[in-house]
Amino acid sequence: MITKEETTILKGVAIVFMLYLHLFNQMPNVSLCDYFITLGDIPLVHLLTRACNPVSFFLILGGYGMYMVYRKGDKNKYIRILKLYIHYWVILALFLLVGFIVYGRTPGSFLTILSNVTGFEATYNGEIWFLLPYALLSITSSWLFSITDRFKTRYVLLVLFFVNLCTSFLISRYGDAFFYHNYLAYDPLLYFHLMFSFYLGAMTAKHQLITKISESKAGQILKKIRMDVVAFDYRL
């Protein structure tokens, strides 16, 4: 079982992934830096962004936590989602205020404001594209778990993995041409696209994989290595 302290640490790792991804995932940004290692003509710092997927990281943690509270009887689901949105609204308001004061930009029409405040659209800040689909996953998590618990985990994971492949294909093929401009179709697609990572975290909680791995022989070896590294750093 992951403790709250460990969850906070993992969220920090996900934030580091997010920063690294958005710093080096585009070559124009990489060209502003001095880099020394390349594979072919591609800088290593750019290639490593392929291993940084903060959204999936957050989804796995979210699915893990939602399944734990689902087993206990979740009574604060909507409060947690509201807190998430309040944090988003505060940040959004600050940046809109700065944009208006510095650049004279207005938020746009009431419909545009409402769409961005709810997360239905991400025209103000494209990086929050997953906010509404994640909120919908959290809201419907109890219903989803009650259905998927009737089937073997391996079968559900296979189905959701196939769904993830299909949605990935649709987004990569028709994103620019259609989905990025039609949120009524894009948001439901993202809901199913993100479901695999969310469910993966949930099943990690259900089957206590963290505990089983930590108690295994390999887990004990990794724990000893970690303790040796910490002891070495302490001596330094």
Sequence and secondary structure as in RCSB ss.txt:
>XXXX:A:sequence
MITKEETTILKGVAIVFMLYLHLFNQMPNVSLCDYFITLGDIPLVHLLTRACNPVSFFLILGGYGMYMVYRKGDK
NKYIRILKLYIHYWVILALFLLVGFIVYGRTPGSFLTILSNVTGFEATYNGEIWFLLPYALLSITSSWLFSITDR
FKTRYVLLVLFFVNLCTSFLISRYGDAFFYHNYLAYDPLLYFHLMFSFYLGAMTAKHQLITKISESKAGQILKKI
RMDVVAFDYRL
>XXXX:A:secstr
   HHHHHHHHHHHHHHHHHHHHHSSHHHHTTS    EETTEEHHHHGGGG  HHHHHHHHHHHHHHHHHHH  S
 HHHHHHHHHHHHHHHHHHHHHHHHHHH      HHHHHHHHHTS  SS GGGTTHHHHHHHHHTHHHHHHHHTT
S HHHHHHHHHHHHHHHHHHHHHHTTTTGGG HHHHHHHHHHHSHHHHHHHHHHHHTTHHHHHHHSHHHHHHHHH
HHHHHHHHHH 
